[in-house]
Amino acid sequence: MNFPLHTLFTQGNMGLQTLLAAAMYRSKGDSKDQKGVSFLTYLNYDMQLEVLSWLSVQDLGRLACVSKEAKLIAEDDSVWRTLVKNLIQQWTTLRYRPKVLPTIRVRSSEWKMVYNSEWNNLNLCRKFGGLWSEKWCDVNVSQSTNIETDGRTWVVTYKKNKFAASFKDFNPVDEVLTFHLEGGDSGWAFIYKVRPISKDRLHLSVHRIHDSKNFVGELLRSSDKKADNAMGSFLP
């Protein structure tokens, strides 16, 4: 099979779908007894890893169905370690310091487990991260609350009315984030509990501490992208 391999790695001109199709391509063979082969078998090991580094997890799953050889390379330790590294960089979308890759060496199956765990954690935290406006009782404050996380540590910042916020707890099972709010001209203190309703809405339960009154409202994700992007990280 003559395949223009140089086109894969020059000037970024290979679309991911085309790359996947090329990786999965199998020649028909010259006779009935000769099985077709994936073009990956024509590449050395390092070049195979280079090709696979462009594929998504879903594409790797499809590639693994092509042949035993393709499945072996698709589950290689180096491939999944690279996927974990790339996934970790996505925490920057929550405006937080990048996390450090584990230094221990693990088997391929364990790197896949690390990837799945990190993916689930990232998608959960994305439900909370960002700049939010609040509505409850007679309170209607635009862009009041900023929530940041790296998946392990949380920072909640209240930007309005001289109040200060402090993170208290996150329950990943119930998907509930709790933080304390205190200050303002009144000096009152509150406990806020939020949980996801949809992509851009959090259910809000407010407990006013001095008189033990409870209120229900919402946090709405800010639509002001300029103001949202202007927010910096609050951790070193």
GIZI-V87597 format. One record per backbone hydrogen bond with DSSP energy under -1.0 kcal/mol. NH is the residue of the N-H (numbers start at 0). CO is the residue of the C=O. E is the energy in kcal/mol with one decimal. If there is no record, write none. Layout:
# GIZI-V87597
NH|CO|E ; NH|CO|E
This chain:
# GIZI-V87597
4|2|-2.3 ; 6|3|-1.5 ; 7|4|-2.0 ; 12|9|-1.6 ; 18|14|-2.8 ; 19|15|-2.5 ; 20|16|-2.3 ; 21|17|-2.3 ; 22|18|-2.5 ; 23|19|-2.0 ; 26|36|-1.8 ; 38|24|-1.0 ; 40|37|-1.6 ; 41|38|-1.9 ; 42|39|-1.8 ; 47|43|-2.1 ; 48|44|-2.1 ; 49|45|-1.9 ; 50|46|-2.3 ; 51|47|-2.4 ; 52|48|-1.6 ; 53|50|-1.6 ; 54|51|-1.6 ; 59|55|-2.4 ; 60|56|-1.9 ; 61|57|-1.7 ; 62|58|-2.7 ; 63|59|-2.3 ; 64|61|-1.2 ; 65|62|-2.0 ; 70|66|-2.3 ; 71|67|-2.0 ; 72|68|-1.9 ; 73|69|-2.3 ; 74|70|-1.1 ; 75|72|-1.3 ; 79|75|-1.8 ; 80|76|-2.1 ; 81|77|-2.0 ; 82|78|-1.9 ; 83|79|-2.2 ; 84|80|-2.2 ; 85|81|-2.6 ; 86|82|-2.4 ; 87|83|-2.3 ; 88|84|-1.2 ; 89|86|-1.3 ; 90|87|-1.8 ; 91|88|-1.6 ; 92|89|-1.7 ; 93|90|-1.9 ; 94|91|-1.9 ; 110|106|-2.0 ; 111|107|-2.1 ; 112|108|-1.5 ; 113|109|-2.5 ; 114|110|-2.4 ; 115|111|-2.4 ; 116|112|-2.5 ; 117|113|-2.5 ; 118|114|-2.7 ; 119|115|-2.2 ; 120|116|-2.1 ; 121|117|-2.6 ; 122|118|-2.3 ; 123|119|-1.9 ; 124|120|-2.5 ; 125|121|-2.0 ; 126|123|-1.2 ; 127|124|-1.4 ; 128|124|-2.2 ; 129|146|-2.6 ; 131|144|-3.3 ; 132|219|-3.1 ; 133|140|-2.4 ; 134|217|-2.6 ; 135|138|-2.3 ; 138|135|-3.2 ; 140|133|-1.8 ; 143|131|-1.2 ; 144|131|-2.3 ; 145|156|-2.9 ; 146|129|-2.7 ; 147|154|-2.5 ; 149|152|-1.4 ; 154|147|-2.4 ; 156|145|-2.7 ; 158|143|-3.2 ; 162|159|-1.8 ; 163|181|-2.7 ; 165|179|-2.1 ; 167|177|-2.6 ; 168|177|-2.0 ; 170|175|-2.9 ; 174|170|-1.2 ; 175|170|-1.8 ; 176|193|-2.7 ; 177|168|-3.3 ; 178|191|-2.4 ; 179|165|-3.1 ; 180|189|-2.7 ; 181|163|-2.1 ; 182|187|-1.7 ; 183|161|-1.7 ; 186|182|-1.2 ; 189|180|-3.3 ; 190|206|-2.1 ; 191|178|-3.0 ; 192|204|-2.2 ; 193|176|-2.7 ; 194|202|-1.6 ; 196|200|-2.6 ; 197|200|-1.7 ; 201|218|-2.6 ; 202|194|-3.1 ; 203|216|-2.5 ; 204|192|-2.8 ; 205|214|-3.0 ; 206|190|-2.3 ; 207|212|-3.3 ; 208|188|-2.1 ; 214|205|-2.7 ; 216|203|-2.9 ; 217|134|-2.6 ; 218|201|-2.5 ; 219|132|-3.3 ; 220|199|-2.4 ; 221|130|-3.3 ; 224|222|-1.4 ; 227|223|-2.4 ; 228|224|-2.9 ; 229|225|-1.1
